[in-house]
């Protein structure tokens, strides 16, 4: 079994060369390719592609509320109001897991009815994804980052898609670029401040963790930066 994960290269000649090398695999061998590009699937495909469907509404609601509320104990009347607003926001996310996690983590930063309504009524929902290639939910999450976090996140987008980051190394690069500033009255080191920034971006799903301890930018997050 050969797994080609998260493929974006749409160069036909490259795939032609690769396919010729893979034609002589052992009997029963299988190649599994994952991509968001229909062109890649068409170039490499020897069978009809399998399209992943959005999450079922019940499962998506559970995921969204887990990210939005976690284990927080809120007053029943406040939680009921927020759940009502959250349900309306949920309808705009179309069952996409990344959208649910990113926006849920944004809402979790402020359990405030006014803030949640502002997210619901944001102009970002009018954005045409087919034109901008940016999901409104991700744009909203980016909009509410602090200037410093936006700067650090944008730096990560300089690296190619699917690049594997290591937290300590990336923090050192942020420091070298002058993105991390010492707090005037704090005693935290630049490394600790950078680590906090990284953790906040990861908690908001701008970085996705890998099993080997590394991190990646989701391709849609990469486009956003």
C-alpha positions as CSV (number, residue, x, y, z in Angstrom):
1,X,0.0,0.0,0.0
2,X,1.4,3.4,-1.0
3,X,-0.4,6.5,0.4
4,X,0.0,9.8,-1.3
5,X,-1.6,12.3,1.1
6,X,-2.7,15.9,0.5
7,X,-1.5,16.1,-3.1
8,X,-1.7,19.4,-5.0
9,X,0.8,19.0,-7.9
10,X,-1.2,19.4,-11.1
11,X,1.7,18.9,-13.5
12,X,0.6,16.3,-16.0
13,X,4.1,15.3,-17.1
14,X,5.2,14.7,-13.5
15,X,2.3,12.3,-12.9
16,X,3.0,10.5,-16.2
17,X,6.5,9.7,-15.1
18,X,5.4,8.6,-11.7
19,X,2.6,6.4,-13.1
20,X,5.1,4.6,-15.4
21,X,7.3,3.8,-12.5
22,X,4.3,2.4,-10.4
23,X,2.8,0.3,-13.2
24,X,5.0,-2.6,-12.3
25,X,4.1,-3.0,-8.7
26,X,3.4,-6.4,-7.2
27,X,0.0,-8.0,-7.7
28,X,-2.5,-6.7,-5.2
29,X,-0.6,-3.5,-4.6
30,X,-2.8,-0.4,-4.0
31,X,-2.1,3.3,-4.3
32,X,-4.3,5.6,-2.2
33,X,-4.2,9.3,-3.1
34,X,-6.0,12.1,-1.3
35,X,-6.4,15.5,-2.8
36,X,-8.8,18.5,-2.9
37,X,-8.0,19.1,-6.6
38,X,-10.3,17.5,-9.1
39,X,-7.6,17.9,-11.7
40,X,-5.2,15.7,-9.7
41,X,-7.8,13.1,-9.3
42,X,-8.5,13.1,-13.0
43,X,-4.8,12.9,-14.0
44,X,-3.9,10.1,-11.6
45,X,-7.2,8.3,-11.2
46,X,-7.8,4.8,-12.6
47,X,-11.2,4.6,-11.0
48,X,-13.9,7.0,-10.0
49,X,-12.9,9.3,-7.1
50,X,-14.6,8.8,-3.7
51,X,-15.9,12.2,-2.5
52,X,-15.9,12.8,1.2
53,X,-19.3,14.1,2.4
54,X,-19.9,16.7,5.1
55,X,-20.6,15.5,8.6
56,X,-24.1,14.6,9.5
57,X,-25.9,17.4,11.3
58,X,-26.0,15.6,14.7
59,X,-22.3,14.8,14.6
60,X,-21.4,18.2,13.4
61,X,-23.4,19.9,16.1
62,X,-21.5,17.8,18.7
63,X,-18.2,18.8,17.2
64,X,-19.1,22.4,17.0
65,X,-20.4,22.7,20.6
66,X,-17.4,20.8,22.0
67,X,-15.1,23.4,20.4
68,X,-17.3,26.3,21.3
69,X,-18.2,25.4,24.9
70,X,-15.7,22.7,26.0
71,X,-16.2,22.0,29.7
72,X,-17.1,25.5,30.6
73,X,-19.8,25.9,33.2
74,X,-22.1,28.7,32.1
75,X,-25.3,30.1,33.6
76,X,-28.2,28.1,32.0
77,X,-29.9,31.2,30.6
78,X,-26.7,32.5,29.0
79,X,-25.8,29.0,27.6
80,X,-29.3,28.7,26.1
81,X,-29.0,32.0,24.3
82,X,-25.5,31.2,23.0
83,X,-26.7,27.8,21.8
84,X,-29.5,29.4,19.9
85,X,-27.1,31.8,18.2
86,X,-24.6,29.0,17.7
87,X,-27.3,26.9,15.9
88,X,-27.8,29.7,13.4
89,X,-24.1,30.0,12.8
90,X,-24.0,26.2,12.4
91,X,-26.3,26.4,9.4
92,X,-23.7,28.5,7.6
93,X,-20.8,26.0,8.0
94,X,-22.2,23.2,5.7
95,X,-20.9,20.4,7.9
96,X,-17.2,21.1,7.2
97,X,-15.1,19.9,10.2
98,X,-12.4,22.5,9.9
99,X,-14.9,25.3,9.7
100,X,-16.7,24.0,12.8
101,X,-13.5,23.7,14.8
102,X,-12.0,27.0,13.7
103,X,-15.2,29.0,14.3
104,X,-16.1,27.1,17.5
105,X,-12.7,27.9,19.0
106,X,-13.2,31.6,18.1
107,X,-16.5,31.8,19.8
108,X,-15.0,30.1,22.9
109,X,-12.7,33.1,23.4
110,X,-15.7,35.2,24.5
111,X,-18.9,33.9,26.0
112,X,-20.7,37.1,25.2
113,X,-24.1,37.3,23.4
114,X,-23.2,40.5,21.6
115,X,-19.9,39.0,20.3
116,X,-21.6,35.8,19.1
117,X,-24.3,37.9,17.3
118,X,-21.5,39.9,15.7
119,X,-20.0,36.7,14.3
120,X,-23.5,35.6,13.1
121,X,-24.1,38.9,11.3
122,X,-20.6,39.4,9.9
123,X,-20.1,40.5,6.3
124,X,-17.7,37.6,5.9
125,X,-20.7,35.4,5.2
126,X,-21.3,37.3,2.0
127,X,-17.8,36.2,0.7
128,X,-17.9,34.1,-2.4
129,X,-15.7,31.1,-1.7
130,X,-15.5,30.2,-5.4
131,X,-13.9,33.6,-6.1
132,X,-11.7,34.1,-3.0
133,X,-10.9,30.5,-2.1
134,X,-11.3,31.5,1.5
135,X,-14.1,30.0,3.7
136,X,-16.0,32.7,5.5
137,X,-15.5,30.8,8.8
138,X,-11.8,30.8,8.4
139,X,-11.7,34.5,7.4
140,X,-13.7,35.3,10.6
141,X,-11.2,33.4,12.7
142,X,-8.3,35.3,11.1
143,X,-10.0,38.7,11.4
144,X,-10.2,38.3,15.2
145,X,-6.5,37.4,15.7
146,X,-4.3,40.1,17.3
147,X,-1.9,41.9,15.0
148,X,1.1,39.9,16.5
149,X,-0.6,36.6,15.9
150,X,-1.5,37.6,12.3
151,X,2.1,38.5,11.7
152,X,3.4,35.2,13.1
153,X,0.8,33.2,11.2
154,X,1.5,35.0,7.9
155,X,5.2,34.2,8.2
156,X,4.4,30.5,8.3
157,X,2.6,30.8,5.0
158,X,5.9,31.7,3.3
159,X,6.8,28.0,3.5
160,X,5.3,25.6,0.8
161,X,2.0,23.8,1.3
162,X,2.3,20.6,3.4
163,X,5.5,21.9,5.0
164,X,6.1,20.3,8.4
165,X,6.9,22.7,11.2
166,X,8.5,22.0,14.5
167,X,7.3,24.3,17.3
168,X,10.7,25.2,18.8
169,X,12.3,25.9,15.4
170,X,9.4,28.1,14.2
171,X,9.5,30.1,17.5
172,X,13.2,30.7,17.0
173,X,12.5,31.9,13.5
174,X,9.8,34.3,14.8
175,X,12.3,35.7,17.3
176,X,15.0,36.1,14.6
177,X,12.6,38.1,12.5
178,X,11.7,40.4,15.4
179,X,8.1,39.2,15.7
180,X,8.3,38.4,19.3
181,X,8.6,41.3,21.7
182,X,9.3,41.1,25.4
183,X,6.5,42.3,27.6
184,X,7.5,45.5,29.4
185,X,6.7,44.3,32.9
186,X,6.8,40.6,32.5
187,X,9.6,38.1,33.2
188,X,8.8,35.7,30.4
189,X,11.5,34.8,28.0
190,X,11.0,35.4,24.2
191,X,10.9,31.6,23.8
192,X,8.0,31.4,26.3
193,X,6.1,34.2,24.7
194,X,6.6,32.6,21.2
195,X,5.5,29.3,22.6
196,X,2.3,30.9,23.9
197,X,1.6,32.5,20.5
198,X,2.1,29.1,18.8
199,X,-0.2,27.3,21.2
200,X,-2.9,29.9,20.7
201,X,-2.7,29.5,16.9
202,X,-2.8,25.7,17.3
203,X,-5.8,26.0,19.7
204,X,-7.6,28.0,17.0
205,X,-6.7,25.3,14.4
206,X,-4.4,27.5,12.3
207,X,-1.8,24.7,12.9
208,X,-2.8,21.1,12.7
209,X,-0.8,18.6,14.8
210,X,0.8,15.5,13.2
211,X,1.4,12.1,14.8
212,X,5.2,12.6,14.6
213,X,5.0,15.8,16.7
214,X,5.2,18.2,13.8
215,X,2.6,20.7,12.7
216,X,1.2,21.7,9.3
217,X,-0.9,24.6,8.0
218,X,-4.1,23.3,6.5
219,X,-4.1,24.2,2.8
220,X,-7.1,26.5,3.3
221,X,-5.3,28.2,6.2
222,X,-2.3,28.5,3.9
223,X,-4.4,30.3,1.3
224,X,-5.9,32.5,4.0
225,X,-2.5,33.8,5.1
